[in-house]
Amino acid sequence: MTGKQRVVHAIEHKTPIHGEHVPHFEMVFYLTVEALGMVHPTHCFYAQWDQFSKSEKELHRANHAECYLKTARLYNHDAIFVHPNPYTHEETVRLLEIIRERSGDEFFLLLHGDPTYAIPSGADMIEFAVAFAEEPEKMKQKANQLVDQYICNAEKISHYKGLLDGFAMCSDYCFNAAPFFSPGQFADFVTPYLTRIIQAYKDIGYYTFKHTDGNIMTILDQLVQAGPHVLHSLDPQAGVDLKTIKKICGRQICLMGNVNCGLLQTGTDEEVRSDVRRAIRDGMCDGGFILSTSNCIYSGLPLERYELMHKTWREDGIYT
């Protein structure tokens, strides 16, 4: 199976195939300088982009595409979450085209696509909370406008058949203790808009990956009812237990994540191996699971710890 086929197989809860690996990829793999000697595309800053010649721009696009492809092939990733840089419709399409030209349907390709309200920054948190309390209808109107904008963007991308497979919806809702919104507030200000954008993506023909870190348990029912194909990150540092989530959700949704990022950062090698094996064991039963960390491979994480995770997956993440 190709990586794309493995991801779709898991999303659609098809019976696992003997000898195939549990699908695996990371939402973002930032350690490209150490792993490949290449700067990650999101770390490139182009103050003079508009002054670049046509050939300069094409060289940079090609470099970005190669960074994504080399990372995916080195670590057997089944999908690539593409972050265009610069982030315009034209650059997004061209980068996807280059990746497809060089890999065909080898990988499942994702773009960011989440217009829903997330946890605000510390600098904005008070104003953000006040706005919901004092101007709720205005905030709902804004939420609808954002959804409209994202639907329009998805429809424009869809005209280029076969470029994109789905959207990674990366608005974070939760702290380690609880969500930022109460369940009631979440039902007012997030769930209707999350449901609407997910349905719109499905209607166009895309798969949807809903990401949020933190303790999702009090809003899990709403997240599942919104209808995404995949739920990420199932954060063990926030007490989210994969076995419990699997029992609650059954075959309603594909699950992704659950390897403890904290242990990758500070645990022993044996703790890392044990945690990866636990996530594989708890997630792979009956399919419908994609292995990843509970966040991403972020800057500052020792590369050798991810490579230990990868080695453990290669050895133990096989359906028998």
Residue pairs with C-beta under 8 A, 6 or more apart in sequence:
1 9
1 17
1 20
2 78
2 105
2 106
2 107
3 23
3 25
3 72
3 76
3 77
3 78
3 79
3 106
3 107
3 108
4 78
4 79
4 105
4 106
4 107
4 108
4 165
6 20
6 21
6 23
6 78
7 23
7 25
7 78
7 79
7 108
7 165
7 290
8 108
8 165
8 207
9 16
9 17
9 20
9 23
9 287
10 22
10 23
10 254
10 287
10 288
10 289
10 290
11 207
11 229
11 230
11 254
11 288
13 251
13 254
13 286
13 287
13 288
14 287
15 287
16 284
16 286
16 287
16 319
17 319
18 319
18 320
19 318
19 319
19 320
20 318
20 319
21 76
21 313
21 314
21 317
21 318
21 319
22 280
22 283
22 284
22 289
22 290
22 291
22 313
22 317
22 318
22 319
23 78
23 79
23 289
23 290
23 291
24 76
24 77
24 78
24 290
24 291
24 292
24 310
24 313
24 317
25 72
25 77
25 78
25 79
25 80
25 81
25 108
25 290
25 292
26 75
26 77
26 292
26 293
26 296
26 297
27 81
27 168
27 170
27 211
27 232
27 233
27 292
27 295
27 296
28 42
28 81
28 83
28 296
28 297
28 298
29 35
29 40
29 71
29 75
29 77
29 296
29 297
29 306
30 40
30 42
30 43
30 296
30 297
30 298
30 299
31 297
31 299
31 301
31 303
31 306
32 38
32 39
32 40
32 67
32 71
33 39
33 40
34 303
35 71
35 74
35 303
36 67
36 70
36 71
36 74
38 63
38 66
38 67
38 70
39 67
40 67
41 64
41 67
41 68
41 83
41 84
41 85
42 83
42 85
44 60
44 64
44 85
46 52
46 60
46 85
46 86
49 57
49 86
52 60
61 91
61 94
61 95
61 98
62 98
64 85
64 95
65 95
65 98
65 99
65 102
66 102
68 80
68 82
68 99
69 80
69 99
69 102
69 103
69 107
71 77
71 80
72 78
72 79
72 80
72 107
75 306
75 310
76 310
76 314
77 107
78 107
78 108
78 290
79 107
79 108
79 109
79 110
79 165
80 99
80 107
80 108
80 109
80 110
81 110
81 111
81 112
81 168
82 92
82 95
82 96
82 99
82 109
82 110
82 111
83 112
84 91
84 92
84 95
84 111
85 91
89 153
89 156
89 157
92 111
92 157
93 157
93 160
93 163
96 109
96 111
96 160
96 163
96 164
97 160
97 163
99 107
99 109
100 109
100 162
100 163
105 162
108 165
108 166
108 207
109 163
109 164
109 165
109 166
110 164
110 165
110 166
110 167
110 168
110 209
111 157
111 164
111 167
111 168
112 167
112 168
112 169
112 170
113 150
113 153
113 154
113 167
113 168
113 169
113 197
113 201
114 150
114 167
114 168
114 169
114 170
114 171
114 197
114 210
114 211
115 143
115 146
115 147
115 149
115 150
115 171
115 193
115 197
116 143
116 146
116 169
116 171
116 190
116 193
116 194
116 197
117 139
117 143
117 171
117 181
117 189
117 190
117 193
118 171
118 172
118 173
119 172
119 173
119 174
119 175
119 180
120 128
120 129
120 180
131 138
131 139
132 139
132 185
132 189
136 188
136 189
139 189
140 188
140 189
143 189
143 192
143 193
144 193
146 193
147 193
147 196
147 197
147 200
150 197
151 197
151 200
154 167
154 200
154 201
154 204
154 206
155 204
157 163
157 164
158 164
158 204
158 205
158 206
164 206
165 206
165 207
166 201
166 206
166 207
166 208
166 209
166 229
167 201
167 206
167 207
167 208
167 209
168 209
168 211
169 194
169 197
169 198
169 208
169 209
169 210
169 211
169 228
170 211
171 211
171 212
172 211
172 212
172 213
172 214
173 179
173 180
173 181
173 186
173 190
173 212
173 214
173 216
173 219
174 180
174 212
174 213
174 214
174 215
174 216
174 219
174 235
174 238
175 214
175 215
175 238
176 214
176 215
176 235
176 237
176 238
176 239
177 215
177 238
178 214
178 215
178 218
179 186
179 214
179 215
179 216
179 218
179 219
181 189
181 190
181 219
183 218
183 219
183 222
186 219
186 222
187 222
190 222
191 222
191 225
191 226
194 210
194 223
194 226
195 225
195 226
195 227
198 208
198 210
198 226
198 227
198 228
199 227
201 207
201 208
202 208
202 227
207 229
207 230
208 227
208 228
208 229
208 230
209 228
209 229
209 230
209 232
209 256
210 223
210 226
210 228
210 230
210 231
210 232
211 232
211 233
212 223
212 232
212 233
213 233
213 235
213 238
213 294
213 295
214 235
214 238
215 235
215 238
215 239
215 240
216 223
216 235
216 238
216 240
217 239
217 240
220 245
220 248
220 249
223 231
224 231
224 249
224 252
224 253
228 253
229 253
229 254
230 253
230 254
230 255
230 256
230 290
231 245
231 249
231 253
231 254
231 255
231 256
232 255
232 256
232 257
232 290
232 292
233 256
233 257
233 258
233 292
233 293
233 294
233 295
234 240
234 242
234 245
234 255
234 256
234 257
234 258
234 294
235 257
235 258
235 294
235 295
236 242
236 258
236 259
236 260
236 275
236 294
237 260
237 261
237 262
237 294
240 258
242 255
242 258
242 278
242 279
242 282
242 283
243 282
245 255
246 255
246 282
246 283
246 285
246 289
249 255
251 286
251 288
253 288
254 288
254 289
254 290
255 283
255 288
255 289
255 290
256 289
256 290
256 291
256 292
257 279
257 290
257 291
257 292
257 293
257 294
258 279
258 282
258 283
258 291
258 292
258 294
259 275
259 276
259 279
259 291
259 292
259 293
259 294
259 309
260 267
260 275
260 293
260 294
261 293
261 294
261 295
261 298
261 301
263 271
263 272
263 275
264 272
264 293
264 301
264 302
264 305
264 306
264 309
265 300
265 301
265 302
265 305
267 275
269 308
272 305
272 308
272 309
272 312
273 308
273 312
276 291
276 309
276 312
276 313
276 316
277 312
277 316
279 291
280 291
280 312
280 313
280 316
280 317
283 289
283 291
284 317
284 319
291 313
291 317
293 306
293 309
297 306
